[in-house]
Amino acid sequence: MTISGDSPPSSSLPSSTSQPQPDPPSPTKKIPIEEITFSRYRSSEEPVLLPAIRSLISADLSEPYSIYVYRYFLYQWGDLCFLASHNGALIGVIIAKLEPHRGGPLRGYIAMLAVRSQYRGIGIATVLVSKAIDAMIERGADEVALETEVTNTPAMKLYERLGFLRSKRLYRYYLSGNSAYRLILYLKEPQGHGHAHGHEYSGKGSEEAGLR
């Protein structure tokens, strides 16, 4: 994921010195999703949560991010960040934002989505995305956008199952040289279209992209 058009501000805030949560043990079988705890990010717990979030996302990330990128999102839109935990350890996270797009629609943007590899395939990513979208709807979002690598078939299936549409192909979008699709979920009737594209949450089916 590249944060296209975003310039996270330089921050003088000190980096957290707290140790991240330990990695959870690898389960020998699929964990029922009922055993997963979902919660909203709490800024009061940043010293513990931020290192754990960075560790989780960096494991699958195609491009490195500084701590200031995370703070750019979490300080302004922490209420759009949701966490998945198992036995007290962080195993999934989604980070997003919501702001007017070029003076037009109020657009949500899914910046980062990660699920620890041994926990994929049980619906965690679907729940995280759905919770973020619900939170955006509560704040009046008109649409939600994101980018995902064209080769990330599991991610494409996940988002398209939730109602996202392919908007455009972005050639050599990532630093690795890989191209991306921009996907958009219309929550209200978009300008110039005769009908609205609603979103659906199945929470079921095949999963699952670790990171967009």
C-alpha positions in Angstrom: 0.0 0.0 0.0 1.2 3.4 -0.9 -0.4 6.4 0.7 -1.1 8.2 -2.5 -1.4 11.9 -2.1 -0.9 11.9 1.7 2.0 13.6 3.4 2.1 12.6 7.0 3.3 15.5 9.1 6.7 15.5 10.8 6.1 14.9 14.5 8.3 15.8 17.4 6.6 13.3 19.6 9.0 10.7 21.0 8.8 7.1 19.8 7.2 4.6 22.2 9.7 2.6 24.3 7.3 0.0 25.4 7.8 -3.5 24.1 5.3 -5.0 21.6 3.1 -7.8 22.6 4.7 -11.3 22.1 3.7 -13.2 19.0 0.9 -15.7 19.6 1.7 -19.4 19.3 1.0 -20.9 15.9 -2.3 -22.7 16.2 -2.3 -26.4 15.1 -5.8 -26.0 13.7 -8.1 -23.2 12.6 -9.3 -21.1 15.5 -13.1 -20.5 15.6 -13.7 -16.8 15.0 -15.9 -16.8 18.1 -12.6 -17.0 20.0 -11.3 -13.8 18.4 -11.8 -10.5 20.3 -12.5 -7.4 18.2 -12.0 -3.9 19.6 -11.5 -0.3 18.6 -8.0 1.3 18.9 -7.6 3.2 22.2 -5.1 6.0 22.1 -4.6 5.6 25.9 -2.9 2.3 25.1 -0.6 3.6 22.4 2.7 2.5 24.2 1.6 -1.1 23.9 -0.6 -1.1 20.8 1.5 1.0 18.4 4.6 -1.3 18.5 2.4 -4.4 18.2 0.6 -2.8 15.2 3.9 -1.9 13.5 5.3 -5.4 14.0 2.2 -7.1 12.6 1.9 -4.9 9.5 5.6 -4.9 8.8 5.7 -8.7 8.6 3.8 -8.6 5.3 4.4 -5.0 4.1 5.9 -4.4 0.7 6.9 -0.9 1.7 8.3 0.3 5.0 6.6 3.0 7.0 8.0 5.2 9.7 6.3 5.6 13.0 5.0 9.0 11.9 2.9 7.4 9.2 1.1 5.3 11.8 0.6 8.3 14.0 -0.7 10.4 11.1 -3.6 8.0 10.8 -4.1 6.9 14.5 -4.0 10.5 15.9 -6.6 11.8 13.6 -8.8 8.7 12.8 -8.1 6.3 15.7 -11.8 5.6 15.9 -11.6 4.0 12.4 -8.9 1.6 13.5 -10.0 -1.9 14.7 -8.0 -4.7 16.3 -8.4 -8.5 16.4 -6.8 -10.3 19.3 -6.5 -13.9 20.5 -5.4 -14.8 24.0 -4.3 -11.2 24.5 -2.1 -11.0 21.5 -2.7 -8.8 18.5 -3.4 -10.9 15.3 -5.2 -8.4 13.0 -5.6 -4.7 12.4 -7.2 -2.3 10.0 -6.2 1.4 9.8 -8.3 3.9 7.8 -9.2 7.6 7.5 -12.1 9.7 6.4 -12.0 13.1 4.8 -13.5 15.0 1.8 -12.0 13.9 -1.5 -11.0 16.8 -3.7 -13.7 19.0 -2.2 -16.4 16.4 -3.2 -17.7 13.3 -1.5 -16.7 12.3 2.0 -14.4 9.4 1.2 -13.2 6.7 3.6 -9.8 5.2 2.8 -8.5 1.8 4.0 -4.8 2.4 4.4 -3.6 -0.8 6.0 -5.1 -4.2 6.7 -3.1 -7.1 8.2 -4.0 -10.5 9.6 -1.3 -12.8 11.1 -0.7 -15.6 8.6 -1.7 -18.5 10.9 -5.1 -16.9 11.6 -6.1 -16.3 8.0 -9.1 -18.1 6.4 -11.6 -17.8 9.2 -13.1 -14.4 8.4 -11.1 -12.0 10.5 -10.3 -9.6 7.6 -14.0 -9.5 6.6 -15.0 -8.5 10.2 -12.3 -5.8 10.4 -13.2 -4.3 7.1 -16.9 -4.4 7.9 -16.3 -2.7 11.3 -14.3 0.1 9.6 -16.9 0.6 7.0 -19.7 0.7 9.6 -17.7 3.4 11.5 -17.3 5.4 8.3 -21.1 5.2 7.6 -21.8 6.4 11.1 -19.7 9.5 10.3 -21.6 10.1 7.0 -19.2 8.6 4.5 -20.2 8.7 0.8 -17.7 6.1 -0.4 -14.7 4.1 0.6 -11.5 3.6 -1.5 -8.3 1.6 -1.3 -5.5 0.2 -3.4 -4.4 -3.4 -3.6 -1.8 -5.2 -5.7 -3.2 -6.7 -8.9 -1.6 -10.0 -8.0 -3.3 -10.1 -4.6 -6.2 -12.4 -5.6 -7.4 -13.1 -2.0 -7.6 -9.4 -1.3 -9.5 -8.7 -4.5 -12.0 -11.5 -3.7 -12.5 -10.2 -0.2 -13.2 -6.6 -1.2 -15.3 -7.4 -4.3 -17.4 -9.8 -2.1 -18.1 -6.7 0.1 -19.2 -4.7 -2.8 -16.1 -2.8 -3.9 -15.7 -2.1 -7.6 -12.5 -1.7 -9.7 -12.1 2.0 -10.5 -8.7 2.0 -12.3 -5.4 0.2 -12.7 -2.4 2.0 -11.4 0.7 0.9 -13.2 3.9 0.5 -11.2 2.2 1.9 -8.2 4.4 0.4 -5.5 8.1 0.9 -4.9 8.5 -2.8 -5.8 7.3 -1.9 -9.3 4.0 -3.9 -8.9 0.8 -2.4 -10.2 -2.4 -1.9 -8.2 -6.1 -1.7 -8.6 -8.0 1.2 -7.0 -11.2 -0.1 -5.6 -14.2 2.0 -4.6 -17.3 1.1 -2.5 -20.1 3.5 -3.2 -22.3 3.9 -0.1 -24.5 6.6 -1.6 -25.5 7.5 -5.2 -22.3 8.8 -6.8 -22.5 11.9 -9.0 -23.1 11.1 -12.6 -24.5 7.6 -11.9 -28.1 6.6 -12.1 -28.1 4.3 -9.1 -26.2 3.7 -5.9 -23.9 0.8 -5.2 -24.6 -0.6 -1.7 -22.2 -2.7 0.3 -22.8 -6.1 1.7 -21.2 -7.9 4.6 -21.1 -11.7 4.4 -18.5 -12.4 7.0 -18.2 -15.8 5.4 -16.6 -17.5 2.5 -13.0 -18.0 1.4 -10.4 -15.5 2.9 -8.1 -13.7 3.1 -5.4 -11.2 2.4 -2.9 -10.6 5.1 -2.1 -7.1 3.9 -3.5 -5.1 1.0 
